[in-house]
Amino acid sequence: MMMKVKVIGAGLAGCEAALQLARFGIPSELYEMKPVKFSPAHHSEGFAELVCSNSLKAERIENACGLLKAEMRYFGSVMMDSADLSRVPAGGALAVDRDKFSEYITDRINNEPLIEVVHAEVTEIDPDEYTIIATGPLTSDELSKSISKLTGGDELAFYDAAAPIVTEESIDRSKVFRAARYGRGTADYINCPMTRDEYEAFYNALITAETAPLKEFETAKVFEGCMPVEVMAKRGFETLTFGPLKPVGLVDPRTGKDDAYAVVQLRQDNAEGSLYNLVGFQTNLKWGEQKRVFSMIPGLENAEFIKYGVMHRNTFINSPKLLDSHYRMRKYPKIFFAGQITGVEGYVESAASGIAAGLALACELKGIKPPEPDKRTAMGALALYISDSANVNFQPMNANFGIIEGLSERVRKKQERYLKIAERSLGIIKESSEAVYDAAGIEPPEVKQIKPEQPADI
């Protein structure tokens, strides 16, 4: 009988990796410390828990994250299967009901005969045992110490922040309106318009509000991709109006005008539409301060906050020094990493890295040559970015067209150029995925591509 691979962490990356191994007939032990122990940001016992936003970003392939999701479908991504079944209205973006999303993935894992779930905290790593470490940015302290020994201390940390959630029924509908930016997609967002005076009062309260104290092991380093709203505001009076409170393209149907000085957007957070999160309002303010300051937003004066924003430590390894383009350790080739701990940033990117790591290890164990990451694809570009030894100032990276190889011909219109890049990418991914599954004697996954009519609002 084939030795079981140890997969540590039942988040998005770990679940994708374990299911990819199972597709190749390789058994695994999937270790998840919940419910025995929870991280500071996790609360549910289910797998693949979404602890920040419920948005998986844009769906259109002209958007890099949309392209990445389309690529993942060629590898039978459980994340995409679950998202299709648990989606909630979000214009051109793909947002999901968190509970239903997690429930589907948990059931898939529990019903896979080749995956043995072990609810226990892993504290030691054996470099001679085939292992995929997918413990995410909230890796437990004990395991972090073991990883640090394994990596020689090449470990970094940054902060991530989650936005608060309010109940739909507590929003004052007389002061808000539904609309999508530039009229793209359906009017799924609730918009809270502000006059200049209202924004000034809110701004002054925000930048002077009291933040939660940091723990002893934490520093004030902030990751640019998920910056607390109060930190962003302190960069200048109008910074928010060019960021998450940008009023451009949001026409109030009651007046036919888009003359608000600033607009706060609320996005549906569950299938029933009873909960909404404040878009771009990741924060480290104390809970009482969040209630006081965010209640100054028109329409939220009497809002019921069922979940306040939190800020917590996130950890990632120095991948360019440690990993190859298959997410495998150069020094210990039986050890693979996947997910945000590698420095890929975002739900979709984490899941994609889990697919790549699981696929690479499965190919190795089956004696098959794994697909080489191709810089002309989103999945390949991410893998090559995080493993590029020339990247001396390594920071987490989202999927974006800046890291994907461009076209040989000049295409002036950006959206047309991105579409051509995406179509080229999907052709490459289709060919490579079919080739590796054919080599393994496995039926390729059925590919269901979603083609929304309108681009994302965010």
C-alpha positions in Angstrom: 0.0 0.0 0.0 1.3 3.5 -0.9 2.4 5.6 2.0 0.0 8.4 3.0 1.0 11.9 2.3 0.6 14.3 5.3 -1.3 17.4 4.4 -1.3 20.0 7.2 -4.2 22.4 7.2 -7.8 22.1 5.9 -8.1 25.5 4.5 -8.5 26.2 0.8 -5.0 25.2 -0.2 -4.9 22.0 1.9 -8.3 20.8 0.7 -7.4 21.4 -2.9 -4.0 19.6 -2.4 -5.6 16.6 -0.7 -8.3 16.2 -3.4 -5.7 16.5 -6.1 -3.7 13.7 -4.5 -6.9 11.6 -4.3 -7.6 12.2 -7.9 -4.3 10.4 -8.7 -5.2 7.6 -6.2 -2.8 8.7 -3.6 -4.0 8.5 0.1 -3.4 11.3 2.5 -3.8 12.3 6.1 -5.3 15.8 6.3 -4.5 17.4 9.7 -6.8 20.1 11.0 -6.4 21.4 14.5 -10.0 22.7 14.6 -12.1 22.1 16.7 -9.4 21.1 19.2 -7.8 24.5 18.8 -8.7 27.6 16.9 -6.6 30.4 15.5 -7.5 34.0 16.6 -9.5 34.5 13.4 -11.2 31.2 12.9 -14.6 30.4 14.5 -16.3 27.6 12.5 -15.4 24.0 12.7 -15.8 23.5 9.0 -13.0 23.4 6.4 -12.1 26.2 4.0 -13.4 28.8 6.3 -13.4 32.3 4.8 -12.3 34.6 7.6 -12.0 37.9 5.8 -14.3 38.9 2.8 -16.8 36.6 1.3 -15.8 37.8 -2.2 -13.7 35.7 -4.6 -13.2 38.8 -6.7 -14.0 39.2 -10.4 -15.2 36.4 -12.7 -14.4 37.8 -16.2 -11.2 36.4 -17.6 -10.0 39.9 -18.6 -9.4 40.3 -14.8 -6.4 38.3 -13.6 -8.2 36.7 -10.7 -11.0 35.8 -13.0 -8.5 34.2 -15.3 -7.0 32.3 -12.4 -10.4 30.9 -11.4 -11.0 29.8 -15.0 -7.6 28.0 -15.1 -8.4 26.2 -11.8 -11.5 24.6 -13.3 -9.3 22.6 -15.6 -7.9 20.9 -12.6 -11.3 20.1 -11.0 -11.0 22.8 -8.3 -13.3 22.1 -5.3 -13.2 25.8 -4.5 -14.8 26.6 -7.8 -17.3 23.7 -7.5 -18.4 25.1 -4.1 -18.5 28.7 -5.3 -20.8 27.8 -8.1 -23.3 26.3 -5.6 -23.0 28.9 -2.9 -22.8 32.2 -4.8 -24.7 35.3 -3.7 -25.4 38.4 -5.8 -22.4 40.6 -6.2 -22.6 42.2 -9.7 -19.7 41.0 -11.8 -17.8 39.6 -8.8 -18.1 36.1 -7.4 -19.2 36.2 -3.8 -20.4 33.3 -1.7 -22.4 32.3 1.3 -19.6 31.5 3.7 -21.4 28.7 5.6 -22.7 26.9 2.5 -19.3 27.3 0.8 -17.5 25.7 3.7 -20.1 23.0 4.2 -19.8 21.8 0.6 -16.0 21.5 0.8 -16.1 19.8 4.2 -18.5 17.2 2.9 -16.3 16.6 -0.2 -13.3 16.0 2.1 -15.2 13.8 4.6 -16.7 11.7 1.8 -13.4 11.0 0.0 -12.2 7.5 0.9 -8.5 8.3 0.2 -8.5 11.2 2.7 -8.2 10.5 6.4 -9.1 13.6 8.5 -7.1 13.9 11.7 -8.3 16.6 14.1 -5.0 17.4 15.9 -2.4 20.2 16.0 0.8 19.3 14.2 3.9 20.7 16.0 6.8 18.9 14.3 7.8 18.5 10.6 9.8 15.4 9.5 11.8 16.4 6.4 12.0 12.8 5.3 8.2 12.4 5.2 6.1 13.6 2.2 4.3 16.6 3.5 2.3 19.5 2.2 2.2 22.4 4.7 -0.9 24.5 4.1 -1.4 26.0 7.5 -2.1 29.5 6.2 -1.1 32.9 7.5 -2.3 32.0 11.0 -0.1 29.0 11.6 0.0 28.0 15.3 3.0 29.2 17.4 4.4 25.7 17.9 4.2 24.7 14.3 5.7 28.1 13.3 8.7 27.3 15.5 9.1 24.0 13.7 8.8 25.7 10.3 11.3 28.3 11.3 13.8 25.5 12.2 13.1 23.9 8.8 13.6 27.1 6.9 16.6 28.4 8.8 14.7 31.3 10.2 13.7 32.8 6.8 10.2 33.8 8.0 8.3 37.0 7.6 5.1 38.4 9.1 2.5 41.0 8.1 -0.9 42.1 9.2 -4.2 41.3 7.7 -7.5 42.9 8.6 -11.2 41.9 8.3 -14.1 44.2 7.8 -17.2 44.4 10.0 -20.6 43.0 9.0 -24.1 44.6 9.7 -27.6 43.3 9.3 -29.6 44.4 6.3 -32.7 45.2 8.3 -30.8 47.7 10.4 -29.8 49.8 7.5 -31.8 53.0 7.0 -33.0 52.6 3.4 -34.1 56.2 3.2 -30.5 57.3 3.1 -28.9 54.7 0.8 -29.4 53.4 -2.7 -28.7 50.3 -4.7 -26.4 50.6 -7.7 -23.4 49.0 -9.5 -20.5 51.2 -10.5 -21.0 52.6 -14.0 -24.2 50.5 -14.2 -22.2 47.3 -14.8 -24.0 44.2 -13.7 -27.0 44.2 -11.5 -27.5 46.7 -8.6 -26.3 44.4 -5.9 -24.4 46.9 -3.8 -26.0 49.1 -1.1 -24.4 52.5 -1.4 -24.1 55.1 1.4 -23.5 58.6 -0.1 -21.8 61.3 2.0 -21.6 65.0 1.5 -18.3 66.8 2.1 -19.3 67.8 5.6 -20.4 64.3 6.5 -17.2 62.9 5.1 -15.1 65.4 7.0 -16.7 64.6 10.3 -16.4 60.8 9.6 -12.7 61.3 8.5 -11.7 63.2 11.7 -13.4 60.6 13.9 -11.7 57.7 12.0 -8.2 59.0 12.2 -8.5 59.9 15.9 -10.3 56.7 17.0 -8.6 54.3 19.4 -7.1 51.1 18.0 -6.8 47.7 19.6 -3.4 47.1 21.3 -1.1 44.7 19.6 0.2 41.5 21.2 3.8 41.3 22.4 4.8 39.3 19.3 3.2 41.7 16.9 4.6 44.8 15.3 3.0 47.6 13.4 3.9 46.4 9.9 1.0 46.6 7.5 0.6 44.7 4.3 -0.4 47.1 1.5 -2.9 44.8 -0.1 -5.2 44.6 2.9 -4.6 47.9 4.7 -6.8 48.9 7.7 -9.1 51.7 6.7 -7.8 54.0 9.5 -4.2 53.5 8.4 -5.2 54.4 4.8 -7.1 57.5 6.0 -4.1 58.8 7.8 -2.3 59.1 4.5 -4.4 62.1 3.5 -7.8 63.6 3.7 -8.8 62.4 0.2 -7.1 59.1 0.2 -10.3 57.2 0.9 -12.2 59.1 -1.8 -9.8 57.7 -4.3 -9.9 54.2 -2.7 -12.8 52.3 -1.0 -15.0 55.4 -0.7 -14.6 56.4 -4.4 -17.9 58.0 -5.5 -17.2 57.9 -9.3 -19.7 56.0 -11.4 -22.3 55.5 -8.7 -25.5 57.2 -9.8 -28.2 57.7 -7.2 -31.4 56.6 -9.0 -33.5 58.9 -6.7 -31.7 62.0 -8.2 -30.1 60.7 -11.3 -26.8 62.2 -10.2 -23.4 60.9 -9.0 -22.5 64.0 -7.0 -21.7 62.4 -3.6 -18.4 63.5 -2.2 -17.7 59.9 -0.9 -19.7 56.6 -1.0 -19.4 53.7 1.3 -20.4 50.4 -0.4 -22.0 47.4 1.4 -21.7 43.9 -0.2 -24.1 41.0 0.5 -22.5 38.5 2.8 -24.9 35.5 2.8 -27.3 33.8 0.5 -30.4 35.2 2.3 -29.2 38.8 1.9 -29.6 39.4 5.6 -26.0 40.4 6.2 -23.8 42.9 4.5 -20.1 43.7 4.9 -18.5 47.2 4.6 -16.3 47.0 1.5 -12.7 48.0 2.1 -13.3 48.6 5.8 -10.7 46.2 7.2 -9.8 47.7 10.6 -8.0 47.4 13.9 -10.2 49.9 15.8 -11.5 48.8 19.1 -15.0 47.4 18.8 -16.6 50.2 20.7 -14.9 52.7 18.4 -16.0 50.8 15.3 -19.6 51.1 16.5 -19.2 54.9 17.2 -17.3 55.8 14.0 -19.0 53.6 11.5 -22.4 54.6 12.7 -21.6 58.0 11.4 -21.9 56.7 7.9 -25.3 57.8 6.4 -27.7 54.8 6.6 -25.7 53.1 9.4 -26.7 55.3 12.3 -28.6 52.4 13.9 -26.8 49.6 12.2 -26.6 46.3 14.1 -23.0 45.0 13.9 -23.1 41.3 14.2 -19.3 41.0 13.6 -16.7 43.6 14.2 -13.5 43.9 12.2 -10.3 42.3 13.5 -6.6 42.6 12.8 -4.2 39.7 13.4 -0.8 38.5 12.6 -0.2 36.7 9.3 3.0 34.6 8.6 4.6 33.7 5.4 7.9 32.1 4.5 10.6 33.7 2.3 9.6 31.5 -0.6 12.1 32.8 -3.2 14.9 31.5 -1.0 13.2 28.3 0.0 10.9 27.0 -2.8 11.1 25.9 -6.4 8.3 26.6 -8.9 6.4 23.5 -7.8 6.1 24.9 -4.2 8.7 22.3 -3.1 11.5 23.0 -0.7 14.9 23.1 -2.5 16.7 21.8 0.6 14.1 19.2 1.6 12.4 18.0 -1.6 9.8 15.9 0.2 8.3 19.0 1.8 5.9 21.2 -0.1 4.2 24.4 1.0 0.8 25.8 -0.3 -1.5 28.7 0.4 -0.9 32.1 1.9 2.1 30.9 3.9 4.0 30.8 0.6 3.3 34.5 -0.1 0.5 34.1 -2.6 -2.2 36.5 -1.4 -5.9 35.9 -1.6 -8.4 33.1 -1.3 -8.2 32.2 -5.0 -4.5 32.4 -5.2 -4.2 30.1 -2.1 -6.5 27.5 -3.6 -4.6 27.6 -6.9 -1.3 27.0 -5.1 -2.8 24.0 -3.3 -3.8 22.5 -6.7 -0.3 23.1 -8.0 1.5 21.6 -5.0 -0.8 18.6 -4.8 -0.5 18.0 -8.5 3.3 18.3 -8.5 3.6 15.8 -5.5 1.1 13.4 -7.1 3.1 13.4 -10.3 6.3 12.8 -8.4 4.8 9.8 -6.6 3.4 8.4 -9.8 6.6 8.9 -11.8 5.0 11.4 -14.1 6.5 14.7 -15.2 4.4 17.5 -13.7 3.4 20.4 -15.9 6.0 23.1 -15.8 4.7 26.5 -14.6 4.3 28.7 -17.6 4.6 32.5 -17.2 1.9 33.0 -19.8 -0.7 31.7 -17.4 -1.9 33.1 -14.0 -1.2 29.9 -12.1 2.3 29.6 -13.6 3.1 33.3 -13.1 2.3 33.1 -9.4 4.4 30.0 -8.9 7.3 31.6 -10.8 7.0 34.8 -8.9 7.1 33.3 -5.4 10.0 31.0 -6.4 12.1 33.7 -8.2 15.4 33.9 -6.3 16.0 37.4 -7.7 13.1 38.6 -5.6 15.1 40.0 -2.7 12.4 42.2 -1.2 9.7 39.6 -1.2 6.1 40.6 -0.4 2.8 38.7 -0.9 1.4 38.8 -4.4 -2.1 38.6 -5.9 -2.8 37.4 -9.4 -2.3 40.3 -11.8 -1.4 40.8 -15.4 1.8 42.5 -14.3 3.4 39.1 -13.6 1.9 37.3 -16.6 4.0 37.4 -19.8 2.6 39.9 -22.3 1.8 39.4 -25.9 4.3 39.6 -28.8 2.0 41.9 -30.7 0.9 45.4 -29.6 -2.7 45.7 -28.5 -3.5 49.3 -27.4 -6.8 48.7 -25.7 -6.2 47.2 -22.3 -9.3 45.0 -22.0 -8.7 43.6 -25.5 -5.1 42.9 -24.6 -6.1 41.2 -21.4 -8.7 39.1 -23.2 -6.1 37.9 -25.7 -3.7 37.0 -22.9 -6.4 35.1 -21.1 -7.5 33.2 -24.1 -3.9 32.2 -24.8 -3.5 31.2 -21.1 -6.6 29.0 -21.1 -5.4 27.2 -24.2 -2.0 26.5 -22.5 -3.7 25.3 -19.3 -6.2 23.1 -21.2 -3.4 21.4 -23.1 -1.1 20.9 -20.0 -3.9 19.6 -17.8 -5.2 17.1 -20.3 -1.6 15.9 -21.0 -0.8 15.2 -17.3 -4.1 13.5 -16.6 -3.8 11.4 -19.7 -0.3 10.4 -18.7 -1.7 9.2 -15.4 -4.6 7.4 -17.0 -7.1 9.7 -15.4 -10.2 11.2 -16.9 -9.8 15.0 -17.0 -12.3 17.0 -14.9 -15.3 18.3 -16.6 -14.7 22.0 -17.2 -17.6 24.4 -16.5 -16.6 27.9 -17.4 -18.7 30.9 -16.3 -18.8 33.9 -18.6 -20.6 36.8 -16.9 -21.9 39.5 -19.1 -20.5 42.4 -17.1 -17.2 43.2 -15.5 -16.8 43.3 -11.7 -17.6 46.4 -9.7 -14.6 46.0 -7.5 
